[in-house]
Amino acid sequence: MNQAIQFPDREEWSAENEAVCFPALVNGMQLTCAISGVTLANRYGGDMPELWLADFQEHRWDLEEEAEALIQSQQEDIYGWIWLS
């Protein structure tokens, strides 16, 4: 893993965004990463935020690796967020 990108264990369900949101520290700056409940359901199953959050935690390493690749290829949306799809 690139030492310039770190992922603190501070994920949370955002009802507003209908996604699990998690921070990434990129060269000391915080960036928000997210994966929607729909995407988590399609990948791992589940039908409610509590299950999607648990799925995120279970698959954290793979999802963080995916987010790291998106960060490195500068795939931020217009709001500066990284969305896993």
N, C-alpha and C positions, 0 to 999 in steps of 0.2 A: 504494500500500500504506500502511496505517496505520502510522505510525512507532512507535506504542505496542506493536505486535506485531512481533516479529522471529523469524526462524527460522534458528538456527545450523545449519551443515552437519554435523550429528552424528547422522545417522540410523543405525540398526542393526537387524539382525534379532533378534527376541526369540523364541527357541524356546518359552519358557514361555507366551507370549501368541499364538504363531503369527502374528506381525504385524511389520511394519516400524514401529518406534517412532522418533519424532523430537520434539525439544524445541521449544517456543515460549516466547519471553520476552514476557510480557504486563505492561507497566508495571514491568519489572524482576523480576517473579516468574516462576519456571519452571513450565510446564505441560507435561504429556506428551500428545502426539498419536500416533495409531496408525491404521494401515490393515492389515487382515488379509491374509494370503497368498491366501485364497479371493477376497476382493474384488479384489486386484491381478490374480489369474489371470482372473477374469471380465472385467475391464476390458481387460487388455493381453496376456493369455496367460501362458505360462510354467508350469512345474510343479515348481519348487524354489526355496528361499529365495534363492539367489544371483541367479536371474533376476528375482525379485520386487524385490529390493533394487536391481538395475540398472534395472528399470522405474520404481521410485520416483524414482531419480536422474534418469532421462530426462524424467519428467513432473513433476519437483519443483515448478515454478512453478504449474502448475494445481492440484496437490494442496495446496500451501501456501495458495493462494487459497481453496480449499474449506475448509481448516482455519480460516483467518481468519474466514470467514463463520460457521462453527459457534461459534467462540470469541465473536464479537461477539453472537451470539444466545444465548449461555450454554447450550450444549448438552452440558456436561460430564456424564459418568456419575456414579454414586454414589461413585466413587473419585477424581473430579476429572479424569478423562481425557477427551480429545476423540477420538472414533472416527469415521473417515470410512467411509461405507458405500456 
